[in-house]
Amino acid sequence: MNNAKQTPTSIESRITDVTVYLSGAQITRKCAVPAAQGAQKYVFKKLPGRLQPESIQVSAGEGIVIHSVEHAVNYLQTADYSGKITQLQKKLDVLTNDRQNEWNKIELGQLEENMFAENRKLAGTESGLKADELKAAILFYNERMAAVRESRMACNLRIKELNEEINSIQAQLGRYTGTRSEPVSEITVTLAADGNSAGKELTLSYFIFDASWAPSYDIRAKDTNSNIALHYKAKVSQHSGENWEEVKMTLSTGNPRAGGVCPQLNPWYIDFYREVQHSQFQAFNAAPAMKMKSEHSLNPLEDIQIQVSEEYKPSVTVTESVTSVEYNITAPYTVASGDGGQDVEITVHSLPAKYRYYSIRKLEREVFLLAAVSGWEQLNLIAGEASIFFENRYVGKAYIDPRRADENIDLSLGVDKSVIVTRIRGKDFTAKTLTGGNVKQTRQWELTARNLKAVPIEIEMLDQVPVSVNKQITVDITEVSGADLDKDTGTLTWKFTLKPSESKSASVKYVVTSPKNTTVLLE
């Protein structure tokens, strides 16, 4: 008899390799082929229900020929939960049953209380009831009612405690995704072995969308004389219904969802549009057109429409690609299905940085330390959140988006109280003066930077002068103390070095002239 036509034999396999993409994952399973000759049929059970059938690949060792691969969904079985979810679910079931038992006790007590209430007329309806019997009945009634009500109070207290535990477990389960039971896939492989298949290996791979990884960074600066340490990390999560236990993991920046079909640009044909006369009873569907008409046109031939055929309608495709990079993680990792995810350390880069202090005293009293990080262009970084540390102190979070960065990425390392910048208004330059039909307003500001540190520092100070958007308002800048002026924005920039305990000052002075019957607000 041909074994290939018999019921397939279930074969045990384990996940050995996983390539996780930004959206999706390629799973590789391996198993030993049982010792057999001739045609055999094996089935891989309890695979993810939403695996992509077109991605299935099966390979075997030398001497084994794969005849067919079949995929099916088994709706009679469900995927296993992760260990944590299973434990929580079991505990939740136990607590729910305990709560139901307490409710049952309360219900039984209520039934007993109702029964006694119906029989309280015992003394009035029963003739010949002796005093001792009546006394015993009343005593029994009182004892039972006291016991029932005491039991009800204890049950209500226990139900309250159980509700608190149940709510806590349900909240904990809410942290996990994919906890809902789903059907599983089964893959049946028909193969033939030339000789004894003992010791041969069968490899199965498939793609799932229920997995992903997201980048994150730790940026650490020891001091202003050291390079920046960029810790590249990943948060790997999956809810495929199967657990990845001690697998060899590869993280890829590729995105299979983008597809591999290259777009084609078809010809775009245009011609003069010739209007066709139609009767009012004739059905007419106008082709989409873009009309170009001059308001002063008198010649009908000048009223031209450019008609675009539906068949050759141009398509607009926006493509954004990042060079695909794979990170092979040497240490094995375990990622449970539906768990909160697994943090994976990818690599650490040492990047050169130039440190400078940065102040916009007009907006902020504090002076910030910035690190201009270079050398990141070759790292193929992906946009993600970064935690910043300076001198082993947590500073805050930032968002790194290499696509929008310049040659250097500026990172704020927090406030430094040892560098002070003051901004004082000139007292003699706040009044208005009337000249003819115009009003002149003069403003002057004195900025002073002081270094209280024991080492020299580089500092960049910013201020601004107003920019007029009205021809009747003029701004005359009379003093900027050597600042670089951006005439379009009015931004003033000073860059200089401060030695320890050194101070430097800069002045800003300008005159705003406007008609006397108008109001121009200045600081």
Secondary structure per residue as TSV (DSSP state, phi and psi in degrees):
chain	resnum	aa	ss	phi	psi
A	1	M	-	360.0	143.8
A	2	N	-	-80.2	117.2
A	3	N	G	-64.6	-23.7
A	4	A	G	-65.3	-20.5
A	5	K	G	-92.7	-4.6
A	6	Q	S	-85.5	176.1
A	7	T	-	-61.6	130.3
A	8	P	-	-65.0	148.4
A	9	T	E	-89.8	130.0
A	10	S	E	-69.4	135.6
A	11	I	-	-124.0	135.0
A	12	E	-	-87.3	133.3
A	13	S	-	-137.6	165.1
A	14	R	E	-135.5	150.2
A	15	I	E	-76.2	124.7
A	16	T	E	-109.3	-36.6
A	17	D	E	-134.6	141.8
A	18	V	E	-137.8	126.8
A	19	T	E	-106.2	113.4
A	20	V	E	-99.0	127.2
A	21	Y	-	-100.0	173.5
A	22	L	S	-59.4	-26.5
A	23	S	S	-147.0	101.3
A	24	G	-	114.0	171.8
A	25	A	E	-154.9	145.7
A	26	Q	E	-101.3	120.0
A	27	I	E	-103.5	135.8
A	28	T	E	-122.3	124.5
A	29	R	E	-113.9	148.8
A	30	K	E	-135.6	150.4
A	31	C	E	-155.7	159.9
A	32	A	E	-85.9	136.9
A	33	V	-	-81.0	127.4
A	34	P	-	-59.7	151.3
A	35	A	S	-66.6	113.9
A	36	A	-	-163.3	160.7
A	37	Q	-	-123.6	154.2
A	38	G	E	81.0	-162.4
A	39	A	E	-76.1	133.9
A	40	Q	E	-135.9	156.5
A	41	K	E	-131.2	122.8
A	42	Y	E	-124.0	151.1
A	43	V	E	-127.7	130.6
A	44	F	E	-91.6	120.9
A	45	K	E	-107.7	164.8
A	46	K	E	55.2	46.0
A	47	L	E	-92.2	165.2
A	48	P	E	-56.6	134.2
A	49	G	T	-67.7	-25.0
A	50	R	T	-106.8	24.1
A	51	L	-	-66.1	153.0
A	52	Q	E	-85.0	110.4
A	53	P	E	-57.9	-34.6
A	54	E	E	-70.4	-12.0
A	55	S	E	-93.7	-2.4
A	56	I	E	-68.1	131.3
A	57	Q	E	-133.8	137.7
A	58	V	E	-130.8	133.2
A	59	S	E	-136.9	158.1
A	60	A	E	-141.5	170.7
A	61	G	-	-71.6	174.7
A	62	E	T	-62.3	138.4
A	63	G	T	93.0	-1.2
A	64	I	E	-118.5	128.8
A	65	V	E	-111.4	127.9
A	66	I	E	-85.4	120.9
A	67	H	E	-91.2	-43.2
A	68	S	E	-156.4	155.9
A	69	V	E	-134.1	124.1
A	70	E	E	-123.5	138.8
A	71	H	E	-115.7	140.3
A	72	A	E	-149.5	155.9
A	73	V	E	-105.1	127.7
A	74	N	E	-100.7	106.7
A	75	Y	E	-84.0	-5.8
A	76	L	E	-88.0	-12.1
A	77	Q	E	-118.0	154.8
A	78	T	E	-124.7	158.3
A	79	A	-	-69.4	150.3
A	80	D	-	-76.8	145.5
A	81	Y	-	-77.8	165.6
A	82	S	-	-72.0	165.4
A	83	G	H	-58.2	-43.9
A	84	K	H	-63.4	-44.5
A	85	I	H	-65.8	-40.2
A	86	T	H	-61.7	-45.0
A	87	Q	H	-62.0	-44.9
A	88	L	H	-64.5	-40.2
A	89	Q	H	-66.3	-40.4
A	90	K	H	-63.6	-43.2
A	91	K	H	-64.4	-38.3
A	92	L	H	-63.9	-40.1
A	93	D	H	-63.6	-41.8
A	94	V	H	-63.3	-45.6
A	95	L	H	-65.0	-38.0
A	96	T	H	-64.5	-40.6
A	97	N	H	-65.2	-41.0
A	98	D	H	-61.4	-41.0
A	99	R	H	-64.7	-39.1
A	100	Q	H	-64.5	-36.7
A	101	N	H	-63.2	-39.8
A	102	E	H	-65.1	-40.7
A	103	W	H	-63.1	-38.2
A	104	N	H	-63.0	-40.3
A	105	K	H	-61.8	-42.1
A	106	I	H	-63.7	-40.1
A	107	E	H	-65.9	-41.8
A	108	L	H	-64.5	-40.4
A	109	G	H	-62.8	-37.8
A	110	Q	H	-65.9	-38.6
A	111	L	H	-64.1	-41.7
A	112	E	H	-64.8	-40.3
A	113	E	H	-64.9	-40.0
A	114	N	H	-64.9	-37.3
A	115	M	H	-64.1	-43.7
A	116	F	H	-65.4	-35.6
A	117	A	H	-64.3	-34.6
A	118	E	H	-72.2	-22.0
A	119	N	T	-107.0	14.8
A	120	R	T	-70.7	-13.5
A	121	K	T	-88.3	17.6
A	122	L	H	-56.3	-43.4
A	123	A	H	-67.8	-30.5
A	124	G	H	-86.4	-23.3
A	125	T	H	-100.7	-25.3
A	126	E	S	-93.7	124.3
A	127	S	T	-89.0	148.3
A	128	G	T	78.1	15.5
A	129	L	-	-74.6	122.6
A	130	K	-	-76.3	160.1
A	131	A	H	-63.7	-39.4
A	132	D	H	-64.9	-39.2
A	133	E	H	-66.9	-40.5
A	134	L	H	-64.7	-41.6
A	135	K	H	-63.7	-41.0
A	136	A	H	-65.9	-37.8
A	137	A	H	-65.9	-42.6
A	138	I	H	-65.1	-41.6
A	139	L	H	-63.2	-42.9
A	140	F	H	-63.2	-41.7
A	141	Y	H	-61.2	-46.4
A	142	N	H	-63.6	-41.3
A	143	E	H	-64.6	-42.9
A	144	R	H	-69.6	-40.1
A	145	M	H	-65.0	-38.5
A	146	A	H	-64.5	-41.4
A	147	A	H	-66.6	-41.3
A	148	V	H	-63.3	-45.4
A	149	R	H	-71.1	-34.3
A	150	E	H	-66.1	-40.7
A	151	S	H	-64.4	-38.1
A	152	R	H	-64.0	-41.7
A	153	M	H	-63.2	-42.4
A	154	A	H	-65.2	-39.0
A	155	C	H	-66.0	-42.4
A	156	N	H	-63.4	-38.9
A	157	L	H	-65.1	-42.1
A	158	R	H	-66.3	-39.1
A	159	I	H	-62.6	-38.9
A	160	K	H	-61.8	-43.9
A	161	E	H	-64.8	-41.7
A	162	L	H	-64.7	-39.2
A	163	N	H	-61.5	-39.4
A	164	E	H	-64.3	-42.8
A	165	E	H	-66.0	-42.0
A	166	I	H	-63.2	-43.2
A	167	N	H	-62.8	-38.4
A	168	S	H	-65.1	-43.4
A	169	I	H	-68.1	-40.3
A	170	Q	H	-63.3	-37.5
A	171	A	H	-65.9	-38.5
A	172	Q	H	-66.7	-40.9
A	173	L	H	-64.2	-28.8
A	174	G	T	-65.3	-18.0
A	175	R	T	-71.4	-22.6
A	176	Y	S	-96.8	148.7
A	177	T	S	-110.9	157.8
A	178	G	-	69.7	27.3
A	179	T	-	-81.3	-8.0
A	180	R	S	-74.4	134.8
A	181	S	-	-65.9	134.1
A	182	E	-	-131.7	157.4
A	183	P	E	-65.7	166.1
A	184	V	E	-117.5	161.6
A	185	S	E	-97.6	155.3
A	186	E	E	-133.2	135.8
A	187	I	E	-119.4	120.9
A	188	T	E	-104.2	126.7
A	189	V	E	-116.0	126.3
A	190	T	E	-105.8	125.8
A	191	L	E	-139.4	167.5
A	192	A	E	-135.8	133.7
A	193	A	E	-105.5	131.3
A	194	D	S	-66.4	-38.0
A	195	G	S	-134.1	-151.0
A	196	N	-	-69.5	127.3
A	197	S	-	-87.8	4.8
A	198	A	T	-59.8	135.4
A	199	G	T	85.4	-7.3
A	200	K	-	-82.2	158.4
A	201	E	E	-120.5	140.2
A	202	L	E	-112.5	129.2
A	203	T	E	-116.8	129.0
A	204	L	E	-122.7	133.0
A	205	S	E	-134.9	150.2
A	206	Y	E	-158.2	164.7
A	207	F	E	-113.1	140.1
A	208	I	E	-128.1	151.8
A	209	F	S	-95.5	-10.5
A	210	D	S	-85.4	47.0
A	211	A	E	-157.2	156.1
A	212	S	E	-168.8	168.5
A	213	W	E	-140.0	146.8
A	214	A	E	-125.7	134.9
A	215	P	E	-77.7	152.2
A	216	S	E	-149.8	161.7
A	217	Y	E	-135.8	146.6
A	218	D	E	-113.3	123.2
A	219	I	E	-111.1	118.9
A	220	R	E	-123.9	130.0
A	221	A	E	-122.1	121.8
A	222	K	S	-71.4	-46.3
A	223	D	S	-162.4	-176.9
A	224	T	T	-79.0	1.9
A	225	N	T	-107.6	1.6
A	226	S	S	-112.2	160.7
A	227	N	-	-70.6	164.1
A	228	I	E	-85.4	131.9
A	229	A	E	-96.8	113.7
A	230	L	E	-101.4	108.8
A	231	H	E	-91.8	113.8
A	232	Y	E	-92.7	118.2
A	233	K	E	-126.2	168.4
A	234	A	E	-140.7	145.2
A	235	K	E	-107.5	108.5
A	236	V	E	-100.1	128.5
A	237	S	E	-138.3	152.5
A	238	Q	E	-158.3	146.0
A	239	H	-	-138.3	58.3
A	240	S	S	-85.8	-15.0
A	241	G	S	99.0	-4.8
A	242	E	S	-129.4	143.7
A	243	N	-	-88.5	141.0
A	244	W	E	-96.8	110.0
A	245	E	E	-113.2	117.0
A	246	E	E	51.6	55.0
A	247	V	E	-101.1	155.9
A	248	K	E	-82.2	119.4
A	249	M	E	-110.8	138.9
A	250	T	E	-125.2	130.5
A	251	L	E	-104.6	129.1
A	252	S	E	-121.0	140.5
A	253	T	-	-84.9	1.2
A	254	G	-	-71.7	164.8
A	255	N	-	-137.4	96.0
A	256	P	G	-61.3	-22.2
A	257	R	G	-63.6	-22.6
A	258	A	G	-67.0	-20.4
A	259	G	-	80.9	164.1
A	260	G	S	-117.6	15.7
A	261	V	-	-90.6	120.7
A	262	C	-	-81.0	132.0
A	263	P	-	-70.7	154.4
A	264	Q	-	-121.4	141.0
A	265	L	-	-99.4	113.4
A	266	N	-	-86.5	157.2
A	267	P	-	-59.7	146.7
A	268	W	-	-114.7	102.3
A	269	Y	-	-93.2	134.9
A	270	I	-	-129.5	157.0
A	271	D	-	-157.4	166.6
A	272	F	B	-65.1	139.1
A	273	Y	-	-87.2	126.3
A	274	R	-	-112.9	115.2
A	275	E	-	-70.2	134.8
A	276	V	-	-106.3	131.9
A	277	Q	-	-76.8	131.0
A	278	H	-	-126.2	144.4
A	279	S	-	-74.1	160.5
A	280	Q	T	-69.6	-12.5
A	281	F	T	-99.6	-1.8
A	282	Q	S	-91.4	130.1
A	283	A	-	-68.4	139.2
A	284	F	-	-146.9	128.3
A	285	N	-	-114.9	111.9
A	286	A	-	-76.9	138.2
A	287	A	-	-74.3	148.0
A	288	P	-	-62.2	134.9
A	289	A	E	-144.2	155.4
A	290	M	E	-113.0	115.2
A	291	K	E	-90.5	133.7
A	292	M	E	-124.9	107.5
A	293	K	-	-135.3	136.3
A	294	S	-	-89.3	136.4
A	295	E	T	-66.2	-26.1
A	296	H	T	-99.5	10.6
A	297	S	-	-75.0	131.3
A	298	L	-	-110.7	-19.8
A	299	N	S	-89.0	122.0
A	300	P	G	-57.8	-28.3
A	301	L	G	-70.9	-16.2
A	302	E	G	-84.6	-12.3
A	303	D	-	-84.6	93.6
A	304	I	E	-110.5	138.7
A	305	Q	E	-118.8	138.7
A	306	I	E	-98.1	117.2
A	307	Q	E	-96.1	133.5
A	308	V	-	-111.2	122.2
A	309	S	-	-70.5	139.3
A	310	E	S	-60.2	-36.0
A	311	E	T	-66.2	-32.4
A	312	Y	T	-111.4	26.4
A	313	K	-	-63.5	123.5
A	314	P	-	-68.7	142.6
A	315	S	-	-105.1	145.3
A	316	V	-	-108.3	118.6
A	317	T	-	-118.2	123.6
A	318	V	-	-101.9	117.9
A	319	T	-	-117.5	126.2
A	320	E	-	-125.4	113.1
A	321	S	-	-119.7	144.5
A	322	V	-	-123.0	136.6
A	323	T	-	-55.2	126.5
A	324	S	-	-72.6	127.1
A	325	V	-	-127.1	137.8
A	326	E	E	-112.8	136.7
A	327	Y	E	-114.5	113.3
A	328	N	E	-87.1	116.3
A	329	I	-	-87.6	121.3
A	330	T	-	-72.9	-41.4
A	331	A	S	-78.4	139.0
A	332	P	-	-69.6	148.0
A	333	Y	E	-128.7	153.4
A	334	T	E	-118.1	126.8
A	335	V	E	-128.9	111.9
A	336	A	-	-79.2	146.8
A	337	S	T	-69.5	130.2
A	338	G	T	78.8	0.3
A	339	D	S	-75.1	175.0
A	340	G	S	-71.0	-4.7
A	341	G	-	109.2	164.7
A	342	Q	E	-125.0	128.7
A	343	D	E	-81.0	130.7
A	344	V	E	-125.7	127.0
A	345	E	E	-83.9	121.7
A	346	I	E	-90.0	-61.3
A	347	T	E	-164.0	171.1
A	348	V	E	-127.1	128.5
A	349	H	E	-112.4	140.8
A	350	S	E	-103.1	117.8
A	351	L	E	-118.7	136.6
A	352	P	-	-67.4	147.1
A	353	A	E	-144.5	144.7
A	354	K	E	-110.8	126.6
A	355	Y	E	-100.4	140.2
A	356	R	E	-151.4	156.8
A	357	Y	E	-96.3	147.8
A	358	Y	E	-136.1	128.7
A	359	S	E	-138.5	130.8
A	360	I	-	-121.4	81.8
A	361	R	T	-63.1	-25.9
A	362	K	T	-62.6	-30.8
A	363	L	T	-106.1	-28.8
A	364	E	-	-144.5	133.0
A	365	R	S	-70.9	-33.8
A	366	E	S	-80.1	157.7
A	367	V	-	-109.3	131.6
A	368	F	E	-104.4	147.2
A	369	L	E	-96.7	124.0
A	370	L	E	-113.7	147.3
A	371	A	E	-119.8	118.6
A	372	A	E	-89.5	103.8
A	373	V	E	-92.2	130.8
A	374	S	-	-120.6	171.3
A	375	G	-	84.2	7.5
A	376	W	-	-83.5	-14.7
A	377	E	G	-61.1	-31.5
A	378	Q	G	-89.2	3.9
A	379	L	G	-93.2	-7.4
A	380	N	-	53.8	48.5
A	381	L	-	-73.7	155.7
A	382	I	-	-116.4	146.5
A	383	A	-	-57.8	133.6
A	384	G	E	-171.5	171.5
A	385	E	E	-82.2	144.7
A	386	A	E	-128.5	137.9
A	387	S	E	-98.2	130.4
A	388	I	E	-109.4	132.8
A	389	F	E	-127.4	136.1
A	390	F	E	-134.0	126.2
A	391	E	T	54.0	45.0
A	392	N	T	60.0	25.9
A	393	R	E	-123.4	130.8
A	394	Y	E	-70.0	127.7
A	395	V	E	-100.7	-44.3
A	396	G	E	159.6	-163.8
A	397	K	E	-116.9	154.4
A	398	A	E	-143.8	165.3
A	399	Y	E	-117.4	121.7
A	400	I	E	-99.4	122.3
A	401	D	-	-129.3	94.0
A	402	P	G	-59.6	-24.6
A	403	R	G	-66.6	-24.3
A	404	R	G	-110.7	8.4
A	405	A	-	-87.8	154.9
A	406	D	-	-86.0	-159.0
A	407	E	S	-60.3	-35.2
A	408	N	S	-117.1	151.0
A	409	I	E	-103.9	120.7
A	410	D	E	-86.6	123.4
A	411	L	E	-117.8	131.9
A	412	S	E	-85.8	124.8
A	413	L	E	-101.3	16.1
A	414	G	E	100.8	-173.1
A	415	V	E	-93.1	141.8
A	416	D	-	-120.0	113.7
A	417	K	T	-72.7	-10.1
A	418	S	T	-84.3	-2.8
A	419	V	E	-121.3	126.4
A	420	I	E	-123.7	136.3
A	421	V	E	-128.0	128.7
A	422	T	E	-114.5	155.8
A	423	R	E	-140.0	112.6
A	424	I	E	-121.1	134.5
A	425	R	E	-78.2	139.1
A	426	G	-	-71.3	125.7
A	427	K	T	-68.0	-30.1
A	428	D	T	-88.9	8.2
A	429	F	S	-129.6	47.5
A	430	T	-	-122.9	-8.8
A	431	A	-	-86.3	161.3
A	432	K	E	-99.0	143.7
A	433	T	E	-124.3	140.3
A	434	L	E	-101.6	123.1
A	435	T	E	-129.1	106.2
A	436	G	T	62.3	-125.2
A	437	G	T	-97.1	12.8
A	438	N	E	-119.9	157.4
A	439	V	E	-114.4	131.7
A	440	K	E	-111.3	131.4
A	441	Q	E	-120.0	124.9
A	442	T	E	-109.2	135.3
A	443	R	E	-130.1	143.2
A	444	Q	E	-141.8	136.7
A	445	W	E	-128.9	140.7
A	446	E	E	-113.5	117.7
A	447	L	E	-107.4	133.8
A	448	T	E	-132.0	127.3
A	449	A	E	-109.9	136.1
A	450	R	E	-133.1	134.4
A	451	N	E	-103.8	112.2
A	452	L	-	-96.7	4.5
A	453	K	S	-83.3	167.1
A	454	A	S	-90.9	4.1
A	455	V	S	-129.9	155.5
A	456	P	-	-67.3	153.0
A	457	I	E	-136.0	156.2
A	458	E	E	-101.5	132.5
A	459	I	E	-131.3	145.6
A	460	E	E	-125.4	119.4
A	461	M	E	-110.5	139.5
A	462	L	E	-122.9	141.0
A	463	D	E	-147.3	-169.6
A	464	Q	E	-156.3	158.3
A	465	V	-	-117.7	153.9
A	466	P	-	-69.2	152.9
A	467	V	-	-118.7	123.5
A	468	S	-	-81.9	137.8
A	469	V	-	-114.9	13.1
A	470	N	S	-130.1	131.5
A	471	K	T	-64.5	-22.4
A	472	Q	T	-81.0	-9.0
A	473	I	-	-112.8	125.9
A	474	T	E	-119.3	148.1
A	475	V	E	-122.9	117.4
A	476	D	E	-106.8	116.5
A	477	I	E	-92.2	118.2
A	478	T	E	-103.9	-20.6
A	479	E	E	-157.2	132.1
A	480	V	-	-136.1	4.1
A	481	S	T	54.4	43.2
A	482	G	T	78.7	14.3
A	483	A	-	-73.0	153.1
A	484	D	E	-78.8	125.1
A	485	L	E	-108.1	126.4
A	486	D	E	-94.6	106.6
A	487	K	T	-66.7	-26.0
A	488	D	T	-74.3	-35.3
A	489	T	T	-110.3	-14.8
A	490	G	T	78.0	11.1
A	491	T	E	-76.4	134.0
A	492	L	E	-110.3	133.9
A	493	T	E	-130.7	127.3
A	494	W	E	-115.9	135.3
A	495	K	E	-129.9	125.4
A	496	F	E	-158.9	171.1
A	497	T	E	-104.8	138.0
A	498	L	E	-116.1	124.0
A	499	K	-	-75.9	166.7
A	500	P	T	-55.5	131.8
A	501	S	T	66.1	12.4
A	502	E	-	-90.9	150.2
A	503	S	E	-127.0	146.6
A	504	K	E	-138.6	145.7
A	505	S	E	-122.8	156.8
A	506	A	E	-144.1	144.5
A	507	S	E	-115.0	146.8
A	508	V	E	-126.8	125.2
A	509	K	E	-140.6	133.3
A	510	Y	E	-150.5	158.9
A	511	V	E	-124.8	128.3
A	512	V	E	-109.0	123.0
A	513	T	E	-112.8	132.3
A	514	S	E	-148.9	160.1
A	515	P	E	-58.0	146.5
A	516	K	T	-68.9	-21.7
A	517	N	T	-91.2	12.1
A	518	T	S	-117.1	165.8
A	519	T	-	-121.8	125.9
A	520	V	-	-121.7	119.2
A	521	L	-	-88.2	126.3
A	522	L	-	-122.6	160.9
A	523	E	-	-74.5	360.0
